C-alpha cells in the first residue's frame, strides 16, 4: 500500500506551492505560489522552468480552450490572453478574502474557491463561473475551499473544505452538484485534506496538509495507497506528462519555524498511475 519512489522534480522554497496542472498544449506543468503571487512552469523533458508574477495573490491557474490562462485571483477571476493581455472576467473584491483552489468541470466551467485570510469559519465560497462571466455561488458556507474534481464519467464531483477533515462527494448532473455526502473522513493526527485529483480508475488522490503524504482512496472511500513525503505541508497533486502517468505534488513552507530542506519543492512519483485529461476553461 505504501509507495516511496518519489523524486524531487523542482527544488524550490515556495511559501505556499499549490495547484499543479498539466498543460498539454505547451507540454508543461503549471503550478503556483499563492503568497508570493507567482505562476511557475516546468518542462519535464528539458527541465526548463519559468516564473511570472501576478499583481495580487493567486489561488489557481488553468489553461483556456482558446489559449491563454484563467486565473483565480484575490479579487476575482481574470483572463490572461496568449499575448499577455489581462482582463477581469468577474471582479468582486471582498476585504479579508482571497482566492484558493479551483478546477475546470467537464462542461468547461470554472469551479473557483475562496477563503478568508484569517480562515474564519464560513467566510469562503465555491462558485461556478462560465466563459461569459456568469457566476453562480454553489456553496456559501465554506471555510477553506480546496480540492475539487470529477469522476471519469463525470457523474460524481469530489470536494474538500479542509477544516471538515472530509472528502465529500456529490452527484453531478447537468452542471449541478447535489446530494452531498462524506466519502472519506481523515483521522485525527493524519493532517487535513487539501488538494485532490482523480485518476482514470476513478480513485481519488488526496494531499494531506500536516500529514506529510498523499493518499489514494477508491471510489468506495477505502484507503488504497500512501505516498509518504519528507515535508509536512503537502498541498496538492495532479497527473502530468505526455501520458499522464506521473503524479506531481506541491508543498509549502509557510508557518514552519524550521522548514525541512525540501519544503516548498515540487515532487513527482513516476508511473504512479494514469490520470484523466483535464478539460480547458471555455472562456
ChimeraX commands (.cxc) that place a marker at each C-alpha (Angstrom):
marker #1 position 0.00,0.00,0.00 radius 0.5
marker #1 position 2.94,2.36,0.58 radius 0.5
marker #1 position 4.91,3.87,-2.29 radius 0.5
marker #1 position 8.18,5.67,-1.58 radius 0.5
marker #1 position 9.54,6.18,-5.08 radius 0.5
marker #1 position 9.20,9.94,-5.13 radius 0.5
marker #1 position 11.75,12.24,-6.76 radius 0.5
marker #1 position 12.33,15.97,-6.48 radius 0.5
marker #1 position 11.06,17.47,-9.75 radius 0.5
marker #1 position 11.61,21.13,-8.86 radius 0.5
marker #1 position 13.70,22.09,-5.87 radius 0.5
marker #1 position 12.10,25.28,-4.60 radius 0.5
marker #1 position 11.24,27.22,-1.48 radius 0.5
marker #1 position 7.64,28.09,-2.25 radius 0.5
marker #1 position 5.81,29.71,0.63 radius 0.5
marker #1 position 2.55,28.09,-0.43 radius 0.5
marker #1 position 3.07,25.95,-3.51 radius 0.5
marker #1 position -0.25,24.82,-4.97 radius 0.5
marker #1 position -2.35,23.91,-7.97 radius 0.5
marker #1 position -0.23,21.62,-10.19 radius 0.5
marker #1 position -1.89,21.44,-13.60 radius 0.5
marker #1 position -0.71,19.81,-16.81 radius 0.5
marker #1 position -0.94,22.00,-19.90 radius 0.5
marker #1 position -0.92,19.59,-22.86 radius 0.5
marker #1 position -0.64,22.39,-25.43 radius 0.5
marker #1 position 2.73,23.54,-24.10 radius 0.5
marker #1 position 3.87,20.25,-22.58 radius 0.5
marker #1 position 4.49,21.96,-19.26 radius 0.5
marker #1 position 3.39,21.65,-15.67 radius 0.5
marker #1 position 1.87,24.85,-14.30 radius 0.5
marker #1 position 1.96,25.45,-10.56 radius 0.5
marker #1 position 1.70,28.49,-8.32 radius 0.5
marker #1 position 3.00,30.03,-5.12 radius 0.5
marker #1 position -0.08,31.70,-3.67 radius 0.5
marker #1 position 1.54,34.04,-1.17 radius 0.5
marker #1 position 4.32,35.31,-3.45 radius 0.5
marker #1 position 1.85,35.79,-6.34 radius 0.5
marker #1 position 3.85,33.68,-8.77 radius 0.5
marker #1 position 2.94,31.37,-11.64 radius 0.5
marker #1 position 5.61,28.74,-12.31 radius 0.5
marker #1 position 6.02,26.37,-15.23 radius 0.5
marker #1 position 8.18,23.28,-15.55 radius 0.5
marker #1 position 9.01,21.27,-18.67 radius 0.5
marker #1 position 9.70,17.68,-17.54 radius 0.5
marker #1 position 11.53,16.86,-20.78 radius 0.5
marker #1 position 14.04,19.71,-20.86 radius 0.5
marker #1 position 13.91,20.68,-17.20 radius 0.5
marker #1 position 13.30,24.26,-18.27 radius 0.5
marker #1 position 11.46,26.44,-15.75 radius 0.5
marker #1 position 9.79,29.83,-15.92 radius 0.5
marker #1 position 8.16,32.18,-13.43 radius 0.5
marker #1 position 5.95,35.23,-13.71 radius 0.5
marker #1 position 4.42,37.46,-11.06 radius 0.5
marker #1 position 0.74,38.37,-10.77 radius 0.5
marker #1 position -0.44,41.69,-9.31 radius 0.5
marker #1 position -2.15,40.01,-6.36 radius 0.5
marker #1 position -2.33,36.69,-4.53 radius 0.5
marker #1 position -3.38,33.87,-6.82 radius 0.5
marker #1 position -5.29,30.73,-5.88 radius 0.5
marker #1 position -5.29,28.72,-9.11 radius 0.5
marker #1 position -4.36,28.83,-12.81 radius 0.5
marker #1 position -5.90,26.70,-15.55 radius 0.5
marker #1 position -5.45,26.57,-19.34 radius 0.5
marker #1 position -8.15,28.07,-21.57 radius 0.5
marker #1 position -9.57,26.29,-24.59 radius 0.5
marker #1 position -8.56,29.06,-26.98 radius 0.5
marker #1 position -5.12,29.58,-25.49 radius 0.5
marker #1 position -4.04,31.62,-22.52 radius 0.5
marker #1 position -4.93,31.10,-18.88 radius 0.5
marker #1 position -7.79,31.67,-16.46 radius 0.5
marker #1 position -6.65,32.96,-13.06 radius 0.5
marker #1 position -8.42,32.66,-9.73 radius 0.5
marker #1 position -7.16,35.85,-8.07 radius 0.5
marker #1 position -7.73,37.55,-4.74 radius 0.5
marker #1 position -10.31,39.94,-6.18 radius 0.5
marker #1 position -11.99,37.67,-8.70 radius 0.5
marker #1 position -11.41,35.64,-11.84 radius 0.5
marker #1 position -9.30,37.03,-14.66 radius 0.5
marker #1 position -8.27,36.00,-18.16 radius 0.5
marker #1 position -4.72,36.13,-19.49 radius 0.5
marker #1 position -4.55,36.00,-23.28 radius 0.5
marker #1 position -1.69,34.39,-25.22 radius 0.5
marker #1 position -0.32,37.90,-25.91 radius 0.5
marker #1 position -0.26,38.57,-22.13 radius 0.5
marker #1 position -3.26,40.90,-22.24 radius 0.5
marker #1 position -5.17,40.68,-18.94 radius 0.5
marker #1 position -8.84,41.41,-18.28 radius 0.5
marker #1 position -11.25,40.64,-15.50 radius 0.5
marker #1 position -13.95,38.09,-16.21 radius 0.5
marker #1 position -15.50,38.54,-12.78 radius 0.5
marker #1 position -14.29,41.26,-10.40 radius 0.5
marker #1 position -15.60,41.04,-6.84 radius 0.5
marker #1 position -13.16,42.30,-4.18 radius 0.5
marker #1 position -14.11,41.30,-0.64 radius 0.5
marker #1 position -11.92,42.72,2.15 radius 0.5
marker #1 position -10.09,39.96,4.02 radius 0.5
marker #1 position -10.90,37.28,1.44 radius 0.5
marker #1 position -8.71,35.63,-1.18 radius 0.5
marker #1 position -8.90,33.02,-3.89 radius 0.5
marker #1 position -7.92,29.43,-3.27 radius 0.5
marker #1 position -8.09,26.21,-5.28 radius 0.5
marker #1 position -10.15,25.88,-8.47 radius 0.5
marker #1 position -10.92,23.24,-11.09 radius 0.5
marker #1 position -12.48,23.05,-14.53 radius 0.5
marker #1 position -15.63,20.95,-14.78 radius 0.5
marker #1 position -16.42,18.57,-17.66 radius 0.5
marker #1 position -18.57,21.31,-19.25 radius 0.5
marker #1 position -15.65,23.76,-19.30 radius 0.5
marker #1 position -16.86,25.97,-16.44 radius 0.5
marker #1 position -14.52,27.04,-13.63 radius 0.5
marker #1 position -15.36,25.99,-10.08 radius 0.5
marker #1 position -13.45,28.53,-8.03 radius 0.5
marker #1 position -12.99,28.56,-4.28 radius 0.5
marker #1 position -12.33,31.37,-1.83 radius 0.5
marker #1 position -11.41,31.66,1.86 radius 0.5
marker #1 position -10.70,34.37,4.39 radius 0.5
marker #1 position -7.09,35.16,5.22 radius 0.5
marker #1 position -7.91,34.54,8.90 radius 0.5
marker #1 position -9.69,31.28,7.96 radius 0.5
marker #1 position -12.86,32.40,9.72 radius 0.5
marker #1 position -15.48,29.64,9.60 radius 0.5
marker #1 position -17.98,30.11,6.79 radius 0.5
marker #1 position -16.04,33.00,5.26 radius 0.5
marker #1 position -15.40,31.32,1.92 radius 0.5
marker #1 position -17.37,30.17,-1.10 radius 0.5
marker #1 position -17.36,27.78,-4.03 radius 0.5
marker #1 position -18.68,29.33,-7.24 radius 0.5
marker #1 position -19.24,28.25,-10.82 radius 0.5
marker #1 position -18.03,30.73,-13.45 radius 0.5
marker #1 position -18.75,30.34,-17.16 radius 0.5
marker #1 position -16.92,31.87,-20.10 radius 0.5
marker #1 position -19.37,34.78,-20.42 radius 0.5
marker #1 position -18.70,35.83,-16.82 radius 0.5
marker #1 position -21.87,34.39,-15.31 radius 0.5
marker #1 position -21.30,33.48,-11.67 radius 0.5
marker #1 position -23.34,31.09,-9.56 radius 0.5
marker #1 position -22.47,30.59,-5.90 radius 0.5
marker #1 position -22.67,26.85,-5.26 radius 0.5
marker #1 position -21.62,26.81,-1.60 radius 0.5
marker #1 position -21.68,29.92,0.58 radius 0.5
marker #1 position -20.66,28.48,3.95 radius 0.5
marker #1 position -17.13,27.26,3.25 radius 0.5
marker #1 position -14.08,27.83,5.45 radius 0.5
marker #1 position -11.06,26.76,3.34 radius 0.5
marker #1 position -12.30,25.79,-0.12 radius 0.5
marker #1 position -9.86,23.29,-1.58 radius 0.5
marker #1 position -9.66,20.24,-3.84 radius 0.5
marker #1 position -12.37,19.73,-6.46 radius 0.5
marker #1 position -12.54,17.00,-9.10 radius 0.5
marker #1 position -14.82,14.75,-11.13 radius 0.5
marker #1 position -15.15,11.02,-11.69 radius 0.5
marker #1 position -14.11,9.61,-15.09 radius 0.5
marker #1 position -17.71,9.54,-16.33 radius 0.5
marker #1 position -18.47,12.99,-14.91 radius 0.5
marker #1 position -21.33,11.72,-12.74 radius 0.5
marker #1 position -19.67,12.48,-9.40 radius 0.5
marker #1 position -17.92,15.56,-8.02 radius 0.5
marker #1 position -15.44,15.38,-5.15 radius 0.5
marker #1 position -14.83,18.37,-2.89 radius 0.5
marker #1 position -12.78,19.35,0.15 radius 0.5
marker #1 position -13.43,22.07,2.71 radius 0.5
marker #1 position -10.23,21.40,4.65 radius 0.5
marker #1 position -11.27,22.02,8.29 radius 0.5
marker #1 position -14.06,19.44,7.97 radius 0.5
marker #1 position -11.31,16.78,7.54 radius 0.5
marker #1 position -13.54,15.18,4.90 radius 0.5
marker #1 position -13.58,14.44,1.23 radius 0.5
marker #1 position -17.20,14.88,0.18 radius 0.5
marker #1 position -18.88,13.54,-2.92 radius 0.5
marker #1 position -21.83,14.97,-4.85 radius 0.5
marker #1 position -23.95,13.61,-7.65 radius 0.5
marker #1 position -23.19,15.73,-10.70 radius 0.5
marker #1 position -25.84,16.13,-13.40 radius 0.5
marker #1 position -26.34,18.86,-15.99 radius 0.5
marker #1 position -23.70,21.02,-14.34 radius 0.5
marker #1 position -25.32,20.74,-10.91 radius 0.5
marker #1 position -23.79,19.24,-7.76 radius 0.5
marker #1 position -26.40,17.69,-5.46 radius 0.5
marker #1 position -26.76,15.11,-2.70 radius 0.5
marker #1 position -23.57,15.97,-0.76 radius 0.5
marker #1 position -22.27,13.20,1.48 radius 0.5
marker #1 position -18.93,12.16,3.04 radius 0.5
marker #1 position -16.69,9.83,1.07 radius 0.5
marker #1 position -13.66,9.89,3.38 radius 0.5
marker #1 position -13.01,11.20,6.88 radius 0.5
marker #1 position -9.35,11.83,7.74 radius 0.5
marker #1 position -8.50,10.53,11.20 radius 0.5
marker #1 position -7.03,12.73,13.94 radius 0.5
marker #1 position -3.28,13.11,13.66 radius 0.5
marker #1 position -3.17,12.39,9.92 radius 0.5
marker #1 position -3.39,16.00,8.79 radius 0.5
marker #1 position -6.01,17.92,6.85 radius 0.5
marker #1 position -7.16,17.15,3.30 radius 0.5
marker #1 position -6.06,19.84,0.84 radius 0.5
marker #1 position -5.92,19.36,-2.93 radius 0.5
marker #1 position -7.12,16.31,-4.84 radius 0.5
marker #1 position -7.02,14.67,-8.23 radius 0.5
marker #1 position -8.99,11.78,-9.73 radius 0.5
marker #1 position -7.33,9.06,-11.79 radius 0.5
marker #1 position -8.58,7.02,-14.74 radius 0.5
marker #1 position -9.73,4.24,-12.40 radius 0.5
marker #1 position -11.91,6.68,-10.50 radius 0.5
marker #1 position -9.69,6.71,-7.43 radius 0.5
marker #1 position -9.18,9.96,-5.53 radius 0.5
marker #1 position -5.66,11.10,-4.59 radius 0.5
marker #1 position -5.65,13.50,-1.63 radius 0.5
marker #1 position -2.80,15.73,-0.44 radius 0.5
marker #1 position -2.56,15.96,3.35 radius 0.5
marker #1 position -1.53,19.27,4.91 radius 0.5
marker #1 position 0.40,18.45,8.11 radius 0.5
marker #1 position 0.11,14.84,7.03 radius 0.5
marker #1 position 3.39,14.54,5.07 radius 0.5
marker #1 position 1.76,12.36,2.44 radius 0.5
marker #1 position -0.62,11.84,-0.44 radius 0.5
marker #1 position -3.27,9.14,-0.11 radius 0.5
marker #1 position -5.22,7.30,-2.78 radius 0.5
marker #1 position -8.79,6.28,-1.98 radius 0.5
marker #1 position -11.04,4.01,-4.01 radius 0.5
marker #1 position -14.44,5.22,-5.25 radius 0.5
marker #1 position -15.88,3.42,-2.21 radius 0.5
marker #1 position -13.73,5.54,0.12 radius 0.5
marker #1 position -11.27,2.80,1.08 radius 0.5
marker #1 position -7.61,3.72,1.61 radius 0.5
marker #1 position -5.68,2.08,-1.19 radius 0.5
marker #1 position -2.22,3.64,-1.27 radius 0.5
marker #1 position 0.02,6.11,0.60 radius 0.5
marker #1 position 2.89,8.21,-0.74 radius 0.5
marker #1 position 4.92,9.46,2.26 radius 0.5
marker #1 position 6.93,12.66,1.71 radius 0.5
marker #1 position 9.80,14.32,3.61 radius 0.5
marker #1 position 7.84,17.54,4.27 radius 0.5
marker #1 position 4.77,18.09,6.45 radius 0.5
marker #1 position 2.71,20.56,4.44 radius 0.5
marker #1 position 1.62,18.75,1.30 radius 0.5
marker #1 position -0.82,20.86,-0.66 radius 0.5
marker #1 position -1.96,19.37,-3.96 radius 0.5
marker #1 position -1.33,16.72,-6.61 radius 0.5
marker #1 position -2.02,16.13,-10.29 radius 0.5
marker #1 position -1.08,13.71,-13.03 radius 0.5
marker #1 position 1.13,15.22,-15.69 radius 0.5
marker #1 position 3.49,14.36,-18.52 radius 0.5
marker #1 position 2.62,13.34,-22.09 radius 0.5
marker #1 position 0.99,10.09,-20.92 radius 0.5
marker #1 position -0.45,11.48,-17.67 radius 0.5
marker #1 position 1.29,8.75,-15.67 radius 0.5
marker #1 position 3.47,10.81,-13.33 radius 0.5
marker #1 position 1.99,12.26,-10.14 radius 0.5
marker #1 position 3.28,15.76,-9.33 radius 0.5
marker #1 position 2.91,17.04,-5.78 radius 0.5
marker #1 position 3.23,20.60,-4.48 radius 0.5
marker #1 position 4.23,21.55,-0.94 radius 0.5
marker #1 position 4.57,24.59,1.34 radius 0.5
marker #1 position 6.93,26.02,3.94 radius 0.5
marker #1 position 4.73,28.84,5.25 radius 0.5
marker #1 position 4.35,28.83,9.03 radius 0.5
marker #1 position 7.10,26.31,9.68 radius 0.5
marker #1 position 9.62,27.54,12.27 radius 0.5
marker #1 position 12.32,25.21,10.94 radius 0.5
marker #1 position 11.27,24.11,7.45 radius 0.5
marker #1 position 12.79,20.88,6.13 radius 0.5
marker #1 position 15.23,21.47,3.29 radius 0.5
marker #1 position 12.76,20.34,0.63 radius 0.5
marker #1 position 9.69,22.16,1.98 radius 0.5
marker #1 position 8.17,24.19,-0.85 radius 0.5
marker #1 position 9.52,21.90,-3.55 radius 0.5
marker #1 position 7.57,20.01,-6.22 radius 0.5
marker #1 position 7.84,16.22,-6.02 radius 0.5
marker #1 position 7.00,13.60,-8.61 radius 0.5
marker #1 position 6.11,9.92,-8.38 radius 0.5
marker #1 position 6.94,8.50,-11.83 radius 0.5
marker #1 position 4.49,5.91,-13.11 radius 0.5
marker #1 position 2.13,6.39,-10.16 radius 0.5
marker #1 position -0.95,5.62,-12.24 radius 0.5
marker #1 position -2.97,7.02,-15.11 radius 0.5
marker #1 position -4.53,10.44,-14.89 radius 0.5
marker #1 position -7.53,11.87,-16.67 radius 0.5
marker #1 position -7.19,14.52,-19.39 radius 0.5
marker #1 position -8.38,17.75,-17.81 radius 0.5
marker #1 position -10.82,19.99,-19.69 radius 0.5
marker #1 position -9.74,23.52,-20.53 radius 0.5
marker #1 position -11.76,26.51,-19.45 radius 0.5
marker #1 position -14.18,27.60,-22.14 radius 0.5
marker #1 position -13.67,31.33,-22.00 radius 0.5
marker link #1:1,2 radius 0.2
marker link #1:2,3 radius 0.2
marker link #1:3,4 radius 0.2
marker link #1:4,5 radius 0.2
marker link #1:5,6 radius 0.2
marker link #1:6,7 radius 0.2
marker link #1:7,8 radius 0.2
marker link #1:8,9 radius 0.2
marker link #1:9,10 radius 0.2
marker link #1:10,11 radius 0.2
marker link #1:11,12 radius 0.2
marker link #1:12,13 radius 0.2
marker link #1:13,14 radius 0.2
marker link #1:14,15 radius 0.2
marker link #1:15,16 radius 0.2
marker link #1:16,17 radius 0.2
marker link #1:17,18 radius 0.2
marker link #1:18,19 radius 0.2
marker link #1:19,20 radius 0.2
marker link #1:20,21 radius 0.2
marker link #1:21,22 radius 0.2
marker link #1:22,23 radius 0.2
marker link #1:23,24 radius 0.2
marker link #1:24,25 radius 0.2
marker link #1:25,26 radius 0.2
marker link #1:26,27 radius 0.2
marker link #1:27,28 radius 0.2
marker link #1:28,29 radius 0.2
marker link #1:29,30 radius 0.2
marker link #1:30,31 radius 0.2
marker link #1:31,32 radius 0.2
marker link #1:32,33 radius 0.2
marker link #1:33,34 radius 0.2
marker link #1:34,35 radius 0.2
marker link #1:35,36 radius 0.2
marker link #1:36,37 radius 0.2
marker link #1:37,38 radius 0.2
marker link #1:38,39 radius 0.2
marker link #1:39,40 radius 0.2
marker link #1:40,41 radius 0.2
marker link #1:41,42 radius 0.2
marker link #1:42,43 radius 0.2
marker link #1:43,44 radius 0.2
marker link #1:44,45 radius 0.2
marker link #1:45,46 radius 0.2
marker link #1:46,47 radius 0.2
marker link #1:47,48 radius 0.2
marker link #1:48,49 radius 0.2
marker link #1:49,50 radius 0.2
marker link #1:50,51 radius 0.2
marker link #1:51,52 radius 0.2
marker link #1:52,53 radius 0.2
marker link #1:53,54 radius 0.2
marker link #1:54,55 radius 0.2
marker link #1:55,56 radius 0.2
marker link #1:56,57 radius 0.2
marker link #1:57,58 radius 0.2
marker link #1:58,59 radius 0.2
marker link #1:59,60 radius 0.2
marker link #1:60,61 radius 0.2
marker link #1:61,62 radius 0.2
marker link #1:62,63 radius 0.2
marker link #1:63,64 radius 0.2
marker link #1:64,65 radius 0.2
marker link #1:65,66 radius 0.2
marker link #1:66,67 radius 0.2
marker link #1:67,68 radius 0.2
marker link #1:68,69 radius 0.2
marker link #1:69,70 radius 0.2
marker link #1:70,71 radius 0.2
marker link #1:71,72 radius 0.2
marker link #1:72,73 radius 0.2
marker link #1:73,74 radius 0.2
marker link #1:74,75 radius 0.2
marker link #1:75,76 radius 0.2
marker link #1:76,77 radius 0.2
marker link #1:77,78 radius 0.2
marker link #1:78,79 radius 0.2
marker link #1:79,80 radius 0.2
marker link #1:80,81 radius 0.2
marker link #1:81,82 radius 0.2
marker link #1:82,83 radius 0.2
marker link #1:83,84 radius 0.2
marker link #1:84,85 radius 0.2
marker link #1:85,86 radius 0.2
marker link #1:86,87 radius 0.2
marker link #1:87,88 radius 0.2
marker link #1:88,89 radius 0.2
marker link #1:89,90 radius 0.2
marker link #1:90,91 radius 0.2
marker link #1:91,92 radius 0.2
marker link #1:92,93 radius 0.2
marker link #1:93,94 radius 0.2
marker link #1:94,95 radius 0.2
marker link #1:95,96 radius 0.2
marker link #1:96,97 radius 0.2
marker link #1:97,98 radius 0.2
marker link #1:98,99 radius 0.2
marker link #1:99,100 radius 0.2
marker link #1:100,101 radius 0.2
marker link #1:101,102 radius 0.2
marker link #1:102,103 radius 0.2
marker link #1:103,104 radius 0.2
marker link #1:104,105 radius 0.2
marker link #1:105,106 radius 0.2
marker link #1:106,107 radius 0.2
marker link #1:107,108 radius 0.2
marker link #1:108,109 radius 0.2
marker link #1:109,110 radius 0.2
marker link #1:110,111 radius 0.2
marker link #1:111,112 radius 0.2
marker link #1:112,113 radius 0.2
marker link #1:113,114 radius 0.2
marker link #1:114,115 radius 0.2
marker link #1:115,116 radius 0.2
marker link #1:116,117 radius 0.2
marker link #1:117,118 radius 0.2
marker link #1:118,119 radius 0.2
marker link #1:119,120 radius 0.2
marker link #1:120,121 radius 0.2
marker link #1:121,122 radius 0.2
marker link #1:122,123 radius 0.2
marker link #1:123,124 radius 0.2
marker link #1:124,125 radius 0.2
marker link #1:125,126 radius 0.2
marker link #1:126,127 radius 0.2
marker link #1:127,128 radius 0.2
marker link #1:128,129 radius 0.2
marker link #1:129,130 radius 0.2
marker link #1:130,131 radius 0.2
marker link #1:131,132 radius 0.2
marker link #1:132,133 radius 0.2
marker link #1:133,134 radius 0.2
marker link #1:134,135 radius 0.2
marker link #1:135,136 radius 0.2
marker link #1:136,137 radius 0.2
marker link #1:137,138 radius 0.2
marker link #1:138,139 radius 0.2
marker link #1:139,140 radius 0.2
marker link #1:140,141 radius 0.2
marker link #1:141,142 radius 0.2
marker link #1:142,143 radius 0.2
marker link #1:143,144 radius 0.2
marker link #1:144,145 radius 0.2
marker link #1:145,146 radius 0.2
marker link #1:146,147 radius 0.2
marker link #1:147,148 radius 0.2
marker link #1:148,149 radius 0.2
marker link #1:149,150 radius 0.2
marker link #1:150,151 radius 0.2
marker link #1:151,152 radius 0.2
marker link #1:152,153 radius 0.2
marker link #1:153,154 radius 0.2
marker link #1:154,155 radius 0.2
marker link #1:155,156 radius 0.2
marker link #1:156,157 radius 0.2
marker link #1:157,158 radius 0.2
marker link #1:158,159 radius 0.2
marker link #1:159,160 radius 0.2
marker link #1:160,161 radius 0.2
marker link #1:161,162 radius 0.2
marker link #1:162,163 radius 0.2
marker link #1:163,164 radius 0.2
marker link #1:164,165 radius 0.2
marker link #1:165,166 radius 0.2
marker link #1:166,167 radius 0.2
marker link #1:167,168 radius 0.2
marker link #1:168,169 radius 0.2
marker link #1:169,170 radius 0.2
marker link #1:170,171 radius 0.2
marker link #1:171,172 radius 0.2
marker link #1:172,173 radius 0.2
marker link #1:173,174 radius 0.2
marker link #1:174,175 radius 0.2
marker link #1:175,176 radius 0.2
marker link #1:176,177 radius 0.2
marker link #1:177,178 radius 0.2
marker link #1:178,179 radius 0.2
marker link #1:179,180 radius 0.2
marker link #1:180,181 radius 0.2
marker link #1:181,182 radius 0.2
marker link #1:182,183 radius 0.2
marker link #1:183,184 radius 0.2
marker link #1:184,185 radius 0.2
marker link #1:185,186 radius 0.2
marker link #1:186,187 radius 0.2
marker link #1:187,188 radius 0.2
marker link #1:188,189 radius 0.2
marker link #1:189,190 radius 0.2
marker link #1:190,191 radius 0.2
marker link #1:191,192 radius 0.2
marker link #1:192,193 radius 0.2
marker link #1:193,194 radius 0.2
marker link #1:194,195 radius 0.2
marker link #1:195,196 radius 0.2
marker link #1:196,197 radius 0.2
marker link #1:197,198 radius 0.2
marker link #1:198,199 radius 0.2
marker link #1:199,200 radius 0.2
marker link #1:200,201 radius 0.2
marker link #1:201,202 radius 0.2
marker link #1:202,203 radius 0.2
marker link #1:203,204 radius 0.2
marker link #1:204,205 radius 0.2
marker link #1:205,206 radius 0.2
marker link #1:206,207 radius 0.2
marker link #1:207,208 radius 0.2
marker link #1:208,209 radius 0.2
marker link #1:209,210 radius 0.2
marker link #1:210,211 radius 0.2
marker link #1:211,212 radius 0.2
marker link #1:212,213 radius 0.2
marker link #1:213,214 radius 0.2
marker link #1:214,215 radius 0.2
marker link #1:215,216 radius 0.2
marker link #1:216,217 radius 0.2
marker link #1:217,218 radius 0.2
marker link #1:218,219 radius 0.2
marker link #1:219,220 radius 0.2
marker link #1:220,221 radius 0.2
marker link #1:221,222 radius 0.2
marker link #1:222,223 radius 0.2
marker link #1:223,224 radius 0.2
marker link #1:224,225 radius 0.2
marker link #1:225,226 radius 0.2
marker link #1:226,227 radius 0.2
marker link #1:227,228 radius 0.2
marker link #1:228,229 radius 0.2
marker link #1:229,230 radius 0.2
marker link #1:230,231 radius 0.2
marker link #1:231,232 radius 0.2
marker link #1:232,233 radius 0.2
marker link #1:233,234 radius 0.2
marker link #1:234,235 radius 0.2
marker link #1:235,236 radius 0.2
marker link #1:236,237 radius 0.2
marker link #1:237,238 radius 0.2
marker link #1:238,239 radius 0.2
marker link #1:239,240 radius 0.2
marker link #1:240,241 radius 0.2
marker link #1:241,242 radius 0.2
marker link #1:242,243 radius 0.2
marker link #1:243,244 radius 0.2
marker link #1:244,245 radius 0.2
marker link #1:245,246 radius 0.2
marker link #1:246,247 radius 0.2
marker link #1:247,248 radius 0.2
marker link #1:248,249 radius 0.2
marker link #1:249,250 radius 0.2
marker link #1:250,251 radius 0.2
marker link #1:251,252 radius 0.2
marker link #1:252,253 radius 0.2
marker link #1:253,254 radius 0.2
marker link #1:254,255 radius 0.2
marker link #1:255,256 radius 0.2
marker link #1:256,257 radius 0.2
marker link #1:257,258 radius 0.2
marker link #1:258,259 radius 0.2
marker link #1:259,260 radius 0.2
marker link #1:260,261 radius 0.2
marker link #1:261,262 radius 0.2
marker link #1:262,263 radius 0.2
marker link #1:263,264 radius 0.2
marker link #1:264,265 radius 0.2
marker link #1:265,266 radius 0.2
marker link #1:266,267 radius 0.2
marker link #1:267,268 radius 0.2
marker link #1:268,269 radius 0.2
marker link #1:269,270 radius 0.2
marker link #1:270,271 radius 0.2
marker link #1:271,272 radius 0.2
marker link #1:272,273 radius 0.2
marker link #1:273,274 radius 0.2
marker link #1:274,275 radius 0.2
marker link #1:275,276 radius 0.2
marker link #1:276,277 radius 0.2
marker link #1:277,278 radius 0.2
marker link #1:278,279 radius 0.2
marker link #1:279,280 radius 0.2
marker link #1:280,281 radius 0.2
marker link #1:281,282 radius 0.2
marker link #1:282,283 radius 0.2
view
